[in-house]
Amino acid sequence: MRQRLEELRQIYVKATPRQRFQVALQRLDYKDSGPNQLIQHVSAVEGFARSVALDLERKSGTPVEQAYNRLRNVGPVALIRDHISPTVQTAPEVLFGSEDWELFDVAVQFRHLLVHEATFLGQRYSNQLIPVCRKVLDKLGEIAGVNAGR
C-alpha cells in the first residue's frame, strides 16, 4: 500500500492543472466516495485523539491552555505514539495490533495525499483503511473511558 501511495504522488507531480481540476470536481460531486469517507474517518480519529491527549495532560497537572497549545498542530500518529501511548504505558503496536497500527499510519498518509494534492483513491484502498480508523477510534474511546455501553 505504501508503494501505491508513492505511485499516486508521482502521478500527481506529473499531472496538469486541468487533470487536477477534474479530480477536484469529482471529489466534490461524489461526497460519499471512499476517498472522502477516508478523509472524514482519519480526521475524526485525529480530533478525538487530540481530545484524549489533552485530557491526559490535564489530569497530569498541565494547564489546559498550555497542553492545547502544545498539541493543537500535532498529527494523529504522533498524538497517539508520543502523547497517549507513553501515558498509558503501552506501545501503539500493542494497543491496536501491529498490522492495524501500520494501516492507520498508511491511512493518515493517504488522507494527506487526498487533501493536499487533490488526487483520488480507488475504493479498494478506502475499504481497507476505513475500518482500521474505526478500530483506532474505538480503542481510543476505551482509553478515555467513553466507549462503554456503545
N, C-alpha and C positions, 0 to 999 in steps of 0.2 A: 504494500500500500504506500509506503514511503517513496518507492520508485515512481508510482503513479503521480504522487504529489510533485515530484521533480519534473516529470514529463509535462504536467499541466503548467508549471511555471515556465518551462521552455516554450510551450505553445503561446502563453501569454506574452512573453517577451517578443515573439515574432509576429504577433497579431497586429493588424492595423486598427486605428480608431473605429473604422466602420464595423469591423468584426466585433470589437468590444462593445460598441453601441448596441448591436443586435443582441448580444448576450445580456447586456443590461436590461434591454426591453423584455427579453424572455423572463428574466428574474422577476420583473415587476408584473408581467402578465400571468405568471404561474406562481402565485403567492404560496400555495400549499405544496410546492415541489419539494423533493428531497433536499436539495441544497438549502432552500430557505428554512426548512424544518431543522436541518443540522445547525444552521446559524442560531436559531432560536434555542435549541437544546443546549448547545455549548454555552451560550450567553446566560441561560438560566442557571446552569451549574456555576458559572463564574460569579454571578451576582450572589447566589446563595453561599458559595464558598467564602466570599469576602465577608458576608454576614457572620458566618461561623467563626472565621479567623478573628474578626473584630470582637465578637463576644468572648472568645477565649482570652484575648488580650485584656479586655475589660475585667474579666474575672481574675486575672493575674495582677491587677492593680494599675494597669496602664490607663491613663485618662483616655476617654473615648475619642476625643478630637485628635489627640496625638496618634493613637492607634489608626484612626481612619486616614489621617494624612500619610502615614507610612504605607498603608495597604491599598489605597484607592486606585493606584495605577499598576498594581501587581496582577499578572495574568493568572488564569485558573490553575495551571500546573504548578507554578511557583507558590500560589496561595496554599495549596494542599501540601506540596512537598516541603516547603520552607517554613510554614507557619502552623498548619493544622497537625500534620504528622508528628513533628517534634513534641508538640504539646500533649498529644495522646500517646506518645512514645511507641508509635507503630509506623513502620515504613509504608509508603503508599502501595508498594507491591504486595504487602501483606494485607493491608486494609481492603484493597479492591481486587486482589489477584493480579499476578504479573501480566497476564495477557490483556485483561481489561484496562489496567493502568497504561500499558503500551498503546492500546487502541484509543484510549481517551486522549493521550498526547497527540496521536495522529488526527483525531477529530478536531482538536484545537488548531493544529496546523492547517487542516483543510478549511476550517472556519476562517482563519486569517487569509488564506488564499481567496476564498469566495468573497469575503468582504472587501479586501483591499485591492484585488486585481480583477474584479468584475469578470469572473470566469464561471463556468458551470461544472457540475459534477454528476456523473452517472448515478442513477438510482441505486445501483448495486452497492456503491460505497456508502451512500446515505443509510441504506438499510442495515449495513453492518455497524455503523458508528452511532446512530441514534440510540439504539438500546443500551449501548455502553454508557452514554451520557446519563441515561435514566438510572442505571445501576449506581453510578458515581453519586448522583444526586440523592438517591435513596440512602446510600451509606452515610453521606454527609448529614442527612436528616436524622439517622440513628445517633451519630456522634453528637449532634446538637440536642438530642432528646425530643425531637418534634415529629418523628416519623411513626410513633406508636399509634396504633388504632386507625391507621390509614386505610 
